[in-house]
Amino acid sequence: MLAKRNRILVAEDDLGLQTVMKRLLHSIDDKIAIDWVSTADQAFVTIEDARLGRPERYDLVIADIHTPGRLTGLQLWFYCHERHPRLNFLITSSMPVEIYLSSFEHHEVVPRYLSKPFCINECVGILRAALQSNSKENEAHHAHPKS
């Protein structure tokens, strides 16, 4: 049986990070498929399109907290957490982690966070953990599907 190809959606308006992020992701899995959008609004549409008709769904969404447009990365996560709770998420920002965590003080679940500017080893570790936790969850779901 062929291993499933990981699909990642990145919502980041800093296109300077695109090459770096793609290289980091491909260092983890050279077959990874990466879709890049520059706003959380575009990510929202892309996620809904994937849910409604495309055969591939995303294994991980990486979203910057602040992108141009109507939605923020946090609003995108809150929406996805409600409608797509199994969708793995990583939020990026340059805000201090304490301020980030204060955004979730009334929530039981907090998405992974990657502080910018990031250290390469830290970034690879967080990305790898996010992808591994997603594949373990999928394995458990396929081993014990809901009735």
Z-matrix of the N, CA and C atoms (Angstrom, degrees):
N
C 1 1.440
C 2 1.524 1 109.12
N 3 1.326 2 116.13 1 134.10
C 4 1.456 3 120.60 2 -179.88
C 5 1.519 4 110.42 3 -75.74
N 6 1.325 5 115.67 4 142.62
C 7 1.460 6 120.14 5 176.95
C 8 1.525 7 108.60 6 -70.02
N 9 1.315 8 115.56 7 144.10
C 10 1.452 9 121.25 8 178.80
C 11 1.528 10 109.86 9 -67.90
N 12 1.302 11 115.72 10 137.41
C 13 1.459 12 121.21 11 177.54
C 14 1.523 13 108.91 12 -82.28
N 15 1.321 14 117.04 13 126.56
C 16 1.456 15 121.54 14 178.95
C 17 1.519 16 110.69 15 -71.66
N 18 1.340 17 115.82 16 138.82
C 19 1.466 18 122.70 17 175.64
C 20 1.518 19 108.34 18 -120.19
N 21 1.321 20 115.45 19 131.32
C 22 1.459 21 121.07 20 -178.50
C 23 1.518 22 109.11 21 -127.13
N 24 1.319 23 115.07 22 139.30
C 25 1.460 24 122.01 23 173.42
C 26 1.517 25 107.43 24 -111.64
N 27 1.327 26 116.34 25 127.07
C 28 1.468 27 121.65 26 178.18
C 29 1.522 28 108.35 27 -114.20
N 30 1.343 29 116.64 28 126.20
C 31 1.465 30 122.66 29 174.95
C 32 1.524 31 106.95 30 -112.48
N 33 1.307 32 116.05 31 99.50
C 34 1.471 33 122.39 32 -173.99
C 35 1.528 34 108.67 33 -149.48
N 36 1.325 35 116.33 34 125.46
C 37 1.464 36 119.75 35 -178.58
C 38 1.522 37 113.12 36 -86.63
N 39 1.323 38 118.47 37 -11.33
C 40 1.460 39 121.52 38 177.51
C 41 1.530 40 108.43 39 -86.03
N 42 1.321 41 116.03 40 93.75
C 43 1.460 42 120.20 41 -176.40
C 44 1.520 43 112.16 42 -66.39
N 45 1.339 44 117.83 43 -16.17
C 46 1.455 45 121.47 44 175.04
C 47 1.523 46 111.84 45 -63.92
N 48 1.324 47 116.43 46 -25.45
C 49 1.468 48 120.89 47 178.41
C 50 1.523 49 112.43 48 -81.49
N 51 1.320 50 117.21 49 -14.02
C 52 1.463 51 120.39 50 -174.11
C 53 1.528 52 112.34 51 -58.68
N 54 1.315 53 117.90 52 -50.14
C 55 1.460 54 120.99 53 -178.94
C 56 1.523 55 110.88 54 -63.31
N 57 1.336 56 116.70 55 -44.67
C 58 1.467 57 121.05 56 -179.33
C 59 1.526 58 110.47 57 -62.60
N 60 1.331 59 116.74 58 -48.31
C 61 1.460 60 120.81 59 -177.70
C 62 1.530 61 110.81 60 -64.08
N 63 1.306 62 117.24 61 -41.77
C 64 1.472 63 119.61 62 178.71
C 65 1.527 64 111.02 63 -63.27
N 66 1.318 65 116.87 64 -41.34
C 67 1.471 66 119.34 65 178.26
C 68 1.516 67 111.46 66 -63.92
N 69 1.330 68 116.14 67 -42.01
C 70 1.471 69 119.65 68 178.84
C 71 1.523 70 111.09 69 -63.24
N 72 1.320 71 116.55 70 -45.19
C 73 1.461 72 119.90 71 -179.89
C 74 1.526 73 111.33 72 -64.37
N 75 1.332 74 116.64 73 -41.21
C 76 1.465 75 119.55 74 179.01
C 77 1.533 76 112.13 75 -71.43
N 78 1.331 77 117.68 76 -20.90
C 79 1.467 78 118.98 77 174.86
C 80 1.529 79 110.44 78 -71.84
N 81 1.315 80 117.21 79 -25.05
C 82 1.465 81 122.45 80 177.19
C 83 1.530 82 110.03 81 -82.06
N 84 1.331 83 115.37 82 -42.82
C 85 1.466 84 121.35 83 -177.66
C 86 1.527 85 107.28 84 -151.53
N 87 1.320 86 117.17 85 108.16
C 88 1.465 87 119.69 86 -174.94
C 89 1.524 88 113.36 87 -71.47
N 90 1.323 89 118.16 88 -8.67
C 91 1.461 90 121.44 89 179.14
C 92 1.527 91 112.35 90 -101.87
N 93 1.306 92 116.40 91 4.97
C 94 1.457 93 121.48 92 -177.22
C 95 1.531 94 110.32 93 -62.65
N 96 1.317 95 116.89 94 139.36
C 97 1.471 96 121.92 95 176.95
C 98 1.525 97 107.91 96 -101.11
N 99 1.322 98 116.71 97 127.67
C 100 1.460 99 121.49 98 -175.53
C 101 1.527 100 109.47 99 -121.70
N 102 1.331 101 115.59 100 124.42
C 103 1.462 102 121.39 101 171.60
C 104 1.522 103 106.57 102 -106.61
N 105 1.330 104 116.73 103 133.27
C 106 1.458 105 121.89 104 -176.11
C 107 1.518 106 109.60 105 -119.03
N 108 1.315 107 116.85 106 126.44
C 109 1.463 108 122.42 107 173.16
C 110 1.523 109 107.22 108 -127.35
N 111 1.336 110 116.48 109 159.76
C 112 1.462 111 118.03 110 -174.65
C 113 1.525 112 114.05 111 -103.86
N 114 1.334 113 117.91 112 0.14
C 115 1.466 114 119.95 113 177.27
C 116 1.526 115 110.47 114 -139.10
N 117 1.327 116 115.15 115 157.11
C 118 1.462 117 120.39 116 174.31
C 119 1.530 118 109.92 117 -67.26
N 120 1.338 119 117.44 118 -30.54
C 121 1.467 120 121.16 119 176.22
C 122 1.528 121 110.37 120 -60.03
N 123 1.326 122 116.87 121 -46.70
C 124 1.464 123 120.95 122 178.60
C 125 1.530 124 110.56 123 -64.53
N 126 1.319 125 116.98 124 -37.74
C 127 1.464 126 120.84 125 178.70
C 128 1.530 127 110.17 126 -63.65
N 129 1.312 128 117.13 127 -41.77
C 130 1.458 129 121.93 128 178.32
C 131 1.534 130 110.07 129 -56.78
N 132 1.324 131 116.69 130 -50.10
C 133 1.467 132 121.13 131 -179.89
C 134 1.526 133 110.41 132 -61.92
N 135 1.329 134 117.03 133 -43.08
C 136 1.463 135 121.74 134 -179.10
C 137 1.530 136 111.13 135 -63.24
N 138 1.317 137 117.14 136 -42.35
C 139 1.470 138 121.54 137 179.03
C 140 1.526 139 109.86 138 -64.11
N 141 1.315 140 117.09 139 -43.99
C 142 1.463 141 120.09 140 179.89
C 143 1.527 142 111.12 141 -67.05
N 144 1.329 143 117.99 142 -38.67
C 145 1.469 144 120.57 143 176.22
C 146 1.521 145 110.38 144 -61.56
N 147 1.330 146 116.93 145 -41.36
C 148 1.465 147 121.24 146 179.53
C 149 1.528 148 110.08 147 -64.58
N 150 1.301 149 115.92 148 -38.71
C 151 1.462 150 120.31 149 -179.00
C 152 1.525 151 110.73 150 -69.90
N 153 1.318 152 117.64 151 -37.52
C 154 1.458 153 120.99 152 -172.71
C 155 1.518 154 115.01 153 -85.07
N 156 1.323 155 118.22 154 -23.80
C 157 1.436 156 114.04 155 -174.30
C 158 1.510 157 117.59 156 -155.39
N 159 1.290 158 116.84 157 -30.33
C 160 1.457 159 118.10 158 -178.05
C 161 1.518 160 109.69 159 -73.02
N 162 1.323 161 116.96 160 143.64
C 163 1.462 162 119.04 161 -178.36
C 164 1.528 163 113.16 162 -70.00
N 165 1.331 164 118.28 163 -23.95
C 166 1.458 165 120.47 164 -178.76
C 167 1.524 166 109.53 165 -94.65
N 168 1.293 167 115.61 166 137.82
C 169 1.456 168 120.97 167 171.16
C 170 1.512 169 107.58 168 -112.27
N 171 1.298 170 116.63 169 162.70
C 172 1.460 171 120.11 170 -177.83
C 173 1.519 172 111.15 171 -84.01
N 174 1.325 173 114.58 172 140.75
C 175 1.454 174 121.49 173 175.87
C 176 1.519 175 111.00 174 -89.38
N 177 1.328 176 115.58 175 -23.56
C 178 1.458 177 121.11 176 -177.47
C 179 1.516 178 108.91 177 -156.14
N 180 1.323 179 115.40 178 138.11
C 181 1.463 180 121.76 179 171.02
C 182 1.521 181 106.59 180 -116.01
N 183 1.324 182 115.67 181 128.59
C 184 1.457 183 122.22 182 175.52
C 185 1.518 184 105.85 183 -112.08
N 186 1.327 185 116.98 184 119.69
C 187 1.462 186 120.18 185 -175.86
C 188 1.519 187 111.13 186 -131.77
N 189 1.318 188 115.53 187 130.54
C 190 1.459 189 121.24 188 171.39
C 191 1.528 190 107.55 189 -71.19
N 192 1.305 191 117.60 190 143.94
C 193 1.463 192 120.21 191 179.73
C 194 1.519 193 110.69 192 -63.07
N 195 1.325 194 117.06 193 -44.54
C 196 1.467 195 120.94 194 -175.24
C 197 1.517 196 110.78 195 -112.34
N 198 1.330 197 115.37 196 106.99
C 199 1.455 198 120.87 197 171.94
C 200 1.529 199 106.88 198 -126.14
N 201 1.327 200 117.25 199 159.06
C 202 1.466 201 118.24 200 177.13
C 203 1.531 202 110.29 201 -61.41
N 204 1.304 203 117.13 202 159.61
C 205 1.460 204 120.70 203 177.25
C 206 1.510 205 112.53 204 110.21
N 207 1.313 206 114.81 205 -172.96
C 208 1.462 207 121.81 206 -174.98
C 209 1.520 208 112.24 207 -77.16
N 210 1.342 209 118.04 208 -42.72
C 211 1.462 210 122.32 209 -176.48
C 212 1.526 211 112.14 210 -92.20
N 213 1.319 212 115.62 211 148.06
C 214 1.462 213 120.84 212 170.11
C 215 1.531 214 107.80 213 -97.89
N 216 1.314 215 116.10 214 167.46
C 217 1.461 216 119.94 215 174.99
C 218 1.518 217 112.01 216 -60.94
N 219 1.327 218 117.31 217 -34.79
C 220 1.470 219 120.56 218 177.89
C 221 1.522 220 110.86 219 -67.27
N 222 1.329 221 116.96 220 -42.90
C 223 1.462 222 119.34 221 178.15
C 224 1.525 223 110.75 222 -62.59
N 225 1.318 224 116.65 223 -38.30
C 226 1.455 225 120.92 224 176.61
C 227 1.528 226 109.78 225 -61.05
N 228 1.342 227 117.46 226 -45.01
C 229 1.461 228 120.38 227 178.88
C 230 1.525 229 110.96 228 -62.47
N 231 1.339 230 118.02 229 -45.62
C 232 1.467 231 120.45 230 -179.23
C 233 1.530 232 110.18 231 -59.49
N 234 1.321 233 117.33 232 -43.22
C 235 1.459 234 121.21 233 177.57
C 236 1.537 235 110.14 234 -60.56
N 237 1.323 236 116.27 235 -50.83
C 238 1.475 237 120.42 236 -177.70
C 239 1.520 238 111.49 237 -64.61
N 240 1.314 239 116.59 238 -38.08
C 241 1.466 240 120.03 239 179.39
C 242 1.528 241 110.84 240 -60.82
N 243 1.333 242 116.60 241 -37.13
C 244 1.463 243 120.88 242 178.09
C 245 1.524 244 111.82 243 -74.03
N 246 1.321 245 117.51 244 -45.97
C 247 1.471 246 121.35 245 -172.19
C 248 1.530 247 114.07 246 -94.05
N 249 1.321 248 116.86 247 -28.24
C 250 1.475 249 122.01 248 -176.77
C 251 1.530 250 108.91 249 -133.94
N 252 1.322 251 118.07 250 65.36
C 253 1.476 252 120.47 251 -171.52
C 254 1.526 253 114.65 252 -62.07
N 255 1.327 254 118.19 253 -19.55
C 256 1.470 255 120.14 254 179.72
C 257 1.524 256 111.92 255 -86.33
N 258 1.331 257 117.72 256 -6.04
C 259 1.461 258 121.22 257 -179.05
C 260 1.527 259 109.21 258 -74.37
N 261 1.312 260 115.87 259 120.83
C 262 1.462 261 122.82 260 -178.47
C 263 1.523 262 109.89 261 -75.99
N 264 1.318 263 117.15 262 138.31
C 265 1.457 264 122.40 263 -173.35
C 266 1.513 265 111.71 264 -132.97
N 267 1.318 266 115.80 265 146.06
C 268 1.461 267 123.29 266 172.56
C 269 1.520 268 106.91 267 -135.07
N 270 1.322 269 116.72 268 121.95
C 271 1.466 270 122.13 269 178.26
C 272 1.518 271 108.29 270 -98.06
N 273 1.331 272 116.56 271 137.89
C 274 1.464 273 121.57 272 176.09
C 275 1.527 274 109.14 273 -120.44
N 276 1.318 275 115.33 274 147.89
C 277 1.462 276 120.51 275 177.19
C 278 1.521 277 109.46 276 -173.31
N 279 1.310 278 114.03 277 164.15
C 280 1.460 279 118.64 278 174.46
C 281 1.536 280 111.39 279 -95.85
N 282 1.331 281 117.33 280 1.64
C 283 1.465 282 118.95 281 179.04
C 284 1.527 283 110.56 282 -71.57
N 285 1.320 284 117.05 283 149.25
C 286 1.468 285 119.89 284 177.74
C 287 1.529 286 110.81 285 -60.38
N 288 1.319 287 116.15 286 145.80
C 289 1.464 288 121.39 287 -175.93
C 290 1.529 289 111.69 288 -59.35
N 291 1.323 290 118.60 289 -32.47
C 292 1.466 291 121.51 290 179.48
C 293 1.522 292 110.57 291 -62.87
N 294 1.316 293 117.20 292 -41.77
C 295 1.471 294 121.07 293 179.06
C 296 1.527 295 109.36 294 -68.45
N 297 1.336 296 116.24 295 -41.43
C 298 1.465 297 120.61 296 176.98
C 299 1.529 298 110.18 297 -56.98
N 300 1.313 299 116.94 298 -50.95
C 301 1.466 300 121.11 299 -177.94
C 302 1.523 301 112.16 300 -63.05
N 303 1.343 302 117.27 301 -31.83
C 304 1.464 303 119.56 302 179.15
C 305 1.528 304 111.86 303 -65.25
N 306 1.325 305 117.59 304 -20.76
C 307 1.467 306 121.44 305 176.77
C 308 1.527 307 111.54 306 -69.12
N 309 1.321 308 117.12 307 -13.91
C 310 1.468 309 121.99 308 -174.38
C 311 1.525 310 112.36 309 -119.91
N 312 1.340 311 118.30 310 18.53
C 313 1.454 312 118.92 311 -172.99
C 314 1.526 313 113.82 312 -62.25
N 315 1.323 314 119.19 313 -19.23
C 316 1.465 315 121.06 314 178.24
C 317 1.534 316 111.99 315 -108.67
N 318 1.315 317 116.82 316 20.21
C 319 1.461 318 121.69 317 -178.90
C 320 1.521 319 110.29 318 -122.13
N 321 1.315 320 115.64 319 142.76
C 322 1.462 321 120.33 320 178.54
C 323 1.516 322 112.13 321 -79.67
N 324 1.328 323 117.01 322 -28.11
C 325 1.454 324 121.89 323 -176.01
C 326 1.521 325 109.22 324 -111.51
N 327 1.327 326 115.16 325 134.19
C 328 1.470 327 121.65 326 178.05
C 329 1.524 328 107.52 327 -127.23
N 330 1.333 329 117.03 328 127.18
C 331 1.466 330 117.31 329 178.72
C 332 1.525 331 111.56 330 -69.25
N 333 1.319 332 116.07 331 155.58
C 334 1.469 333 120.73 332 175.60
C 335 1.522 334 109.14 333 -55.43
N 336 1.329 335 114.63 334 151.36
C 337 1.463 336 120.35 335 -176.95
C 338 1.521 337 109.84 336 -130.78
N 339 1.325 338 115.35 337 135.37
C 340 1.457 339 121.99 338 175.49
C 341 1.525 340 107.70 339 -122.84
N 342 1.317 341 115.62 340 113.77
C 343 1.461 342 121.90 341 -178.24
C 344 1.529 343 110.51 342 -79.31
N 345 1.333 344 116.09 343 135.47
C 346 1.467 345 121.58 344 176.64
C 347 1.520 346 108.47 345 -103.89
N 348 1.303 347 119.02 346 146.18
C 349 1.459 348 125.41 347 -5.37
C 350 1.522 349 109.37 348 -69.65
N 351 1.324 350 116.29 349 144.03
C 352 1.448 351 119.36 350 -175.06
C 353 1.517 352 111.65 351 -104.45
N 354 1.314 353 113.61 352 152.60
C 355 1.454 354 122.31 353 173.48
C 356 1.530 355 106.46 354 -81.66
N 357 1.320 356 117.09 355 136.80
C 358 1.462 357 121.89 356 -176.23
C 359 1.529 358 111.69 357 -55.55
N 360 1.338 359 117.63 358 -48.42
C 361 1.471 360 120.58 359 -178.29
C 362 1.523 361 111.45 360 -62.63
N 363 1.332 362 117.03 361 -40.68
C 364 1.462 363 120.74 362 178.33
C 365 1.531 364 109.99 363 -63.70
N 366 1.317 365 116.47 364 -44.32
C 367 1.457 366 121.41 365 -179.49
C 368 1.528 367 110.79 366 -61.62
N 369 1.316 368 117.38 367 -48.12
C 370 1.470 369 121.27 368 179.52
C 371 1.524 370 110.03 369 -60.28
N 372 1.330 371 117.27 370 -42.73
C 373 1.462 372 120.88 371 179.29
C 374 1.521 373 112.52 372 -61.68
N 375 1.322 374 117.16 373 -43.95
C 376 1.463 375 121.38 374 -179.86
C 377 1.530 376 110.55 375 -68.09
N 378 1.332 377 117.00 376 -42.80
C 379 1.462 378 120.58 377 178.34
C 380 1.528 379 111.19 378 -62.81
N 381 1.317 380 116.19 379 -44.89
C 382 1.471 381 120.90 380 179.57
C 383 1.533 382 110.04 381 -61.62
N 384 1.326 383 117.16 382 -44.98
C 385 1.468 384 120.77 383 179.75
C 386 1.527 385 110.99 384 -62.46
N 387 1.325 386 117.33 385 -40.88
C 388 1.467 387 120.67 386 179.50
C 389 1.520 388 110.82 387 -63.81
N 390 1.303 389 117.54 388 -43.27
C 391 1.465 390 121.06 389 179.84
C 392 1.524 391 111.32 390 -69.38
N 393 1.333 392 117.60 391 -39.46
C 394 1.467 393 120.73 392 179.81
C 395 1.521 394 111.00 393 -67.67
N 396 1.328 395 117.78 394 -40.92
C 397 1.467 396 118.90 395 -179.67
C 398 1.519 397 109.69 396 -66.06
N 399 1.326 398 116.81 397 -33.67
C 400 1.460 399 119.66 398 178.03
C 401 1.521 400 111.08 399 -67.97
N 402 1.336 401 118.18 400 -42.60
C 403 1.463 402 118.65 401 -179.40
C 404 1.518 403 111.24 402 -69.80
N 405 1.331 404 119.08 403 -33.56
C 406 1.467 405 120.79 404 176.51
C 407 1.522 406 110.14 405 -65.85
N 408 1.336 407 116.64 406 -40.43
C 409 1.462 408 120.20 407 178.88
C 410 1.527 409 110.15 408 -64.80
N 411 1.335 410 117.11 409 -41.83
C 412 1.460 411 120.34 410 178.77
C 413 1.519 412 111.58 411 -65.07
N 414 1.338 413 117.64 412 -39.67
C 415 1.462 414 120.93 413 177.62
C 416 1.521 415 110.22 414 -61.71
N 417 1.340 416 116.59 415 -43.38
C 418 1.461 417 120.26 416 179.81
C 419 1.526 418 110.32 417 -65.91
N 420 1.321 419 117.52 418 -38.91
C 421 1.455 420 121.07 419 179.99
C 422 1.524 421 110.51 420 -65.28
N 423 1.340 422 117.43 421 -42.16
C 424 1.459 423 120.55 422 179.96
C 425 1.516 424 111.59 423 -72.44
N 426 1.313 425 118.10 424 -29.84
C 427 1.465 426 121.08 425 178.68
C 428 1.536 427 110.73 426 -74.62
N 429 1.338 428 116.77 427 -32.32
C 430 1.458 429 122.23 428 -178.15
C 431 1.516 430 109.66 429 -131.72
N 432 1.339 431 118.38 430 67.85
C 433 1.462 432 118.96 431 -178.40
C 434 1.519 433 110.67 432 -64.71
N 435 1.340 434 115.10 433 153.87
C 436 1.458 435 120.10 434 177.52
C 437 1.505 436 109.42 435 -67.63
N 438 1.319 437 116.33 436 145.64
C 439 1.466 438 120.97 437 179.41
C 440 1.496 439 111.08 438 -76.84
